[in-house]
Amino acid sequence: MDKTVLVTGASSGFGRSIASLLAQRGYRVYGTSRRDPAEVEGCKGVQFIQLDVRDSAAVKDAVADIVEREGRLDVVINNAGMGIGGSLELATDDEIALQMDTNFGGCVNVCRAVLAPMRRQGGGIIVNLSSIGGVMGLPYQGYYSASKFAIEGFSEALAAEVASFGIKVVMVEPGDFATGFTASRKCSKATMDSEAYGESFRRSLTIIEQEENGGLPPERLARKVVKIIECRRPHMRYVVANTEQRLSVLLKKILPGRLFVKILRNYYKV
């Protein structure tokens, strides 16, 4: 497959599975990681770039280097992200900034950097990893949901702006998958120690982690992403989740808001 792909956050989880599968299928794959590339093992065929997607200047330099080497950049998969758990009230300014700057700001930085080369070459495809948490506000994951809601709105607007250049923008909305995301989640100490929220948060966190650890294998999402980028006319959104979670997305669209929030509260024992 004579195409060049950039996958952010490619050293673990979804990004690693996606990058590995694309490399197996013959794509020229570049993956980013905040870790030293020498420390990333077992990802055959993927060329790693050490990069923090929050650094817009570094993102621009990395994209320019790929384009200089390969002559073009056909596919970009914005996967880099992280999660902070805790109450909305007690999150610190630094926690909010880290969550939003990584998930949303990183996606924006990469998109802005790749649009000019994609316009010059006459097209490309951008796949932005959102979440079912980007279509419903998840309790005690509120800023994570906010970052994914932001990606949704940004991607819709971007799709409209760049369609005439032959650039396609797609959102993938995963449900719960068994990746390293659970172990790497940062939890608000202030929430844990709070008399108002602590007990409720711990109950919810137990459910959240059980759902994630028992989730689908990341390879399933990787296969879906490959189908999307090889599709001639992809949809704008794809929900990739188990049956129950796909149903929850449907219910969010058709139920009154207060009723849906009540369902979320009961499910997460808030």
C-alpha positions as CSV (number, residue, x, y, z in Angstrom):
1,M,0.0,0.0,0.0
2,D,1.8,3.1,-1.3
3,K,0.4,5.5,1.3
4,T,2.0,7.4,4.2
5,V,0.2,7.5,7.6
6,L,0.8,9.4,10.8
7,V,-0.6,7.9,14.0
8,T,-0.4,9.9,17.2
9,G,0.0,8.1,20.6
10,A,1.2,5.0,18.8
11,S,3.2,3.4,21.6
12,S,0.3,1.8,23.4
13,G,-3.5,1.1,23.3
14,F,-5.5,2.0,20.2
15,G,-2.6,3.8,18.5
16,R,-0.2,0.8,18.8
17,S,-2.8,-1.6,17.4
18,I,-3.7,0.7,14.6
19,A,-0.1,1.5,13.6
20,S,0.9,-2.2,13.8
21,L,-1.9,-3.3,11.6
22,L,-1.3,-0.6,9.0
23,A,2.4,-1.5,8.9
24,Q,1.5,-5.1,8.3
25,R,-0.7,-4.1,5.4
26,G,2.2,-2.3,3.7
27,Y,1.5,1.4,4.7
28,R,4.5,3.6,5.5
29,V,3.6,4.3,9.1
30,Y,5.0,7.0,11.4
31,G,3.9,6.9,15.0
32,T,4.3,9.5,17.7
33,S,5.0,8.9,21.4
34,R,6.1,11.0,24.3
35,R,8.6,8.2,25.2
36,D,12.0,7.9,23.6
37,P,11.6,5.9,20.4
38,A,14.4,3.5,21.6
39,E,12.1,2.5,24.5
40,V,9.2,1.4,22.2
41,E,9.4,-2.3,21.4
42,G,7.5,-4.8,19.4
43,C,5.9,-2.4,16.9
44,K,7.5,-3.7,13.7
45,G,7.5,-1.5,10.6
46,V,6.5,1.7,12.5
47,Q,8.9,4.6,12.5
48,F,8.6,6.4,15.8
49,I,8.9,10.1,16.5
50,Q,9.2,11.5,20.0
51,L,6.5,14.1,20.3
52,D,4.2,15.8,22.7
53,V,1.1,16.8,20.7
54,R,0.5,19.7,23.0
55,D,3.6,21.4,21.5
56,S,2.3,23.0,18.3
57,A,5.8,24.0,17.0
58,A,7.1,20.5,17.5
59,V,4.0,19.1,15.8
60,K,4.6,21.3,12.8
61,D,8.3,20.3,12.6
62,A,7.4,16.6,12.8
63,V,4.8,16.8,10.0
64,A,7.1,18.9,7.8
65,D,9.9,16.2,8.3
66,I,7.5,13.4,7.3
67,V,6.4,15.3,4.2
68,E,10.0,16.1,3.2
69,R,10.9,12.4,3.6
70,E,7.9,10.9,1.8
71,G,6.7,13.6,-0.4
72,R,3.2,13.4,0.9
73,L,1.0,12.5,3.9
74,D,-2.1,10.6,3.0
75,V,-3.7,9.6,6.3
76,V,-3.6,11.1,9.8
77,I,-5.1,9.3,12.8
78,N,-5.4,11.6,15.9
79,N,-5.3,9.1,18.7
80,A,-3.1,10.7,21.4
81,G,-5.1,11.3,24.6
82,M,-5.4,10.7,28.3
83,G,-8.0,10.7,31.1
84,I,-8.5,12.4,34.4
85,G,-11.2,11.2,36.8
86,G,-12.8,13.3,39.5
87,S,-15.5,15.8,40.1
88,L,-15.9,18.8,37.9
89,E,-16.0,21.1,41.0
90,L,-12.7,20.0,42.5
91,A,-10.5,19.6,39.4
92,T,-7.4,21.9,39.6
93,D,-6.6,24.4,36.9
94,D,-3.6,22.2,35.9
95,E,-5.7,19.1,35.7
96,I,-8.2,20.8,33.4
97,A,-5.5,22.3,31.2
98,L,-3.7,18.9,30.9
99,Q,-7.0,17.1,29.9
100,M,-8.1,19.7,27.4
101,D,-4.7,20.5,26.0
102,T,-3.8,16.9,25.4
103,N,-7.0,15.5,24.0
104,F,-8.5,18.6,22.2
105,G,-5.5,20.8,21.8
106,G,-3.3,18.0,20.5
107,C,-5.9,17.0,17.9
108,V,-6.1,20.7,16.8
109,N,-2.4,21.1,16.6
110,V,-2.0,18.0,14.4
111,C,-4.9,18.9,12.1
112,R,-3.6,22.4,11.6
113,A,-0.2,21.1,10.7
114,V,-1.3,18.6,8.1
115,L,-4.0,20.6,6.3
116,A,-1.6,22.6,4.1
117,P,0.3,19.6,2.7
118,M,-3.0,17.7,2.2
119,R,-4.4,20.7,0.3
120,R,-1.3,20.9,-1.9
121,Q,-1.4,17.2,-2.8
122,G,-5.2,17.3,-3.5
123,G,-6.6,15.3,-0.6
124,G,-6.2,13.0,2.4
125,I,-8.1,11.6,5.3
126,I,-8.1,12.7,8.9
127,V,-9.5,10.3,11.5
128,N,-10.1,11.9,14.9
129,L,-10.5,9.5,17.8
130,S,-13.5,10.7,19.9
131,S,-15.4,8.5,22.3
132,I,-19.0,7.7,23.2
133,G,-18.0,10.1,26.0
134,G,-18.0,12.7,23.3
135,V,-21.7,12.3,22.7
136,M,-22.8,12.0,26.4
137,G,-21.4,13.6,29.5
138,L,-20.0,10.9,31.7
139,P,-20.1,11.5,35.5
140,Y,-16.7,11.9,37.1
141,Q,-15.2,12.0,33.6
142,G,-16.6,15.4,32.8
143,Y,-13.5,17.1,31.5
144,Y,-12.6,14.0,29.4
145,S,-16.1,14.2,27.9
146,A,-15.7,17.9,27.4
147,S,-12.4,17.3,25.5
148,K,-14.2,14.8,23.2
149,F,-17.3,16.9,22.7
150,A,-14.8,19.6,21.6
151,I,-13.3,17.2,19.1
152,E,-16.8,16.4,17.7
153,G,-17.6,20.1,17.1
154,F,-14.2,20.9,15.7
155,S,-14.3,17.9,13.4
156,E,-17.8,18.7,12.0
157,A,-16.7,22.3,11.2
158,L,-13.4,21.1,9.7
159,A,-15.2,18.6,7.5
160,A,-17.3,21.4,6.0
161,E,-14.3,23.7,5.5
162,V,-11.9,21.2,3.8
163,A,-14.3,19.0,1.7
164,S,-13.7,21.0,-1.4
165,F,-9.9,20.2,-1.2
166,G,-10.6,16.5,-1.2
167,I,-9.9,16.1,2.5
168,K,-12.2,13.8,4.4
169,V,-12.7,14.1,8.2
170,V,-14.0,11.1,10.1
171,M,-14.7,10.6,13.8
172,V,-14.4,7.3,15.5
173,E,-16.4,7.0,18.8
174,P,-15.1,4.0,20.8
175,G,-16.9,2.5,23.8
176,D,-15.0,0.5,26.4
177,F,-11.9,-1.3,25.3
178,A,-9.3,-3.3,27.3
179,T,-6.3,-1.0,26.8
180,G,-3.8,0.6,29.1
181,F,-6.1,3.6,29.4
182,T,-7.5,2.4,32.8
183,A,-4.1,2.0,34.4
184,S,-2.9,5.4,33.1
185,R,-5.9,7.3,34.3
186,K,-5.1,10.1,36.7
187,C,-7.5,10.5,39.6
188,S,-8.2,13.7,41.4
189,K,-6.9,13.5,45.0
190,A,-9.2,16.3,46.0
191,T,-12.2,14.2,44.9
192,M,-10.9,11.1,46.6
193,D,-10.5,13.0,49.8
194,S,-13.8,14.9,49.5
195,E,-16.6,14.3,52.0
196,A,-19.1,15.5,49.4
197,Y,-17.9,13.4,46.4
198,G,-15.4,10.8,47.6
199,E,-17.7,7.8,48.3
200,S,-19.7,8.4,45.2
201,F,-16.6,8.8,43.0
202,R,-15.1,5.5,44.3
203,R,-18.4,3.7,43.5
204,S,-18.4,5.1,40.0
205,L,-14.8,4.4,39.4
206,T,-15.2,0.8,40.3
207,I,-17.9,0.4,37.6
208,I,-15.9,2.5,35.1
209,E,-12.8,0.3,35.5
210,Q,-14.7,-3.0,35.4
211,E,-16.3,-1.9,32.1
212,E,-12.9,-0.9,30.7
213,N,-11.0,-3.9,31.8
214,G,-13.7,-6.2,30.4
215,G,-14.0,-4.2,27.2
216,L,-13.4,-5.2,23.6
217,P,-9.9,-5.9,22.3
218,P,-8.1,-2.9,20.7
219,E,-7.4,-4.9,17.6
220,R,-11.1,-4.7,16.8
221,L,-11.0,-1.0,16.6
222,A,-7.8,-1.1,14.6
223,R,-9.5,-3.3,12.0
224,K,-12.4,-0.8,11.8
225,V,-10.0,2.1,11.3
226,V,-8.3,0.3,8.5
227,K,-11.7,-0.3,6.8
228,I,-12.5,3.4,7.2
229,I,-9.4,4.7,5.6
230,E,-9.6,2.2,2.7
231,C,-13.3,3.1,2.1
232,R,-13.9,5.3,-0.9
233,R,-16.7,7.3,0.8
234,P,-16.5,6.9,4.6
235,H,-19.2,8.2,6.9
236,M,-18.5,11.1,9.2
237,R,-19.1,9.1,12.4
238,Y,-18.5,5.5,13.5
239,V,-19.6,4.1,16.9
240,V,-17.3,1.2,17.8
241,A,-18.7,-0.4,20.9
242,N,-20.6,-3.4,22.4
243,T,-24.3,-3.7,21.8
244,E,-25.3,-2.1,25.2
245,Q,-23.1,1.0,24.6
246,R,-24.3,1.4,21.0
247,L,-27.8,1.4,22.4
248,S,-26.9,4.1,24.9
249,V,-25.8,6.3,22.1
250,L,-29.2,5.8,20.4
251,L,-31.1,6.5,23.6
252,K,-29.1,9.7,24.1
253,K,-30.6,10.9,20.8
254,I,-34.2,10.0,21.5
255,L,-34.8,10.3,25.2
256,P,-35.5,13.6,27.1
257,G,-32.4,15.0,28.6
258,R,-33.4,14.7,32.2
259,L,-34.4,11.0,31.8
260,F,-31.1,10.2,30.1
261,V,-29.1,11.8,32.9
262,K,-31.1,9.8,35.4
263,I,-30.2,6.6,33.6
264,L,-26.5,7.6,33.7
265,R,-26.8,8.4,37.4
266,N,-28.3,5.0,38.2
267,Y,-25.8,3.1,36.0
268,Y,-22.8,4.8,37.6
269,K,-24.3,4.8,41.1
270,V,-23.9,8.5,41.5
